[in-house]
């Protein structure tokens, strides 16, 4: 007789484009003057920068990242200006309703799991009220690993004290949700709050 499917005890959320809207162009428009790049070219250069993984995985300080980009790509902003502009990618109005997350938090262990950097972490934790519902926060810059590396998912499961089969992972990027399913979690690719609510219900999760 097959063993019963474990009950879901934890729900793990990505941040960017799941909980917070992201508009890279807003920051690039602020950083591009003085670099000789268009905003789109500048973002492409940053994403392809050989030290991007070091920045995302916590092997560079914010000031070192600023100095590296300034020396490599140009620009005339101060570190303080750079920090403010860097955070413009994050829309101050969250995607998910706080009431929805609060209801989930009463019945499930909630966690954040994000590829992100120290500048964004500091800004987000000081800006969005929904962080109060997420006592477990796993950031690539803190655990020295980025999605889809299995290590970062395992760090979340360990912190939540649950087995993979007892957790759901939600991400806007299909490959990152699929990486969670390969470890035994349920994976959901986020498209809209309505779709997410429906998919959670289909897994037997009480959304209130």
Helices and strands as residue ranges (DSSP letters): E 10-13, E 20-22, H 24-32, H 39-47, H 52-56, H 62-73, H 79-86, G 87-89, E 90-94, H 98-107, E 109-114, H 118-127, G 129-133, E 136-139, H 140-143, H 150-160, G 164-166, E 167-171, H 174-182, E 186-189, H 193-202
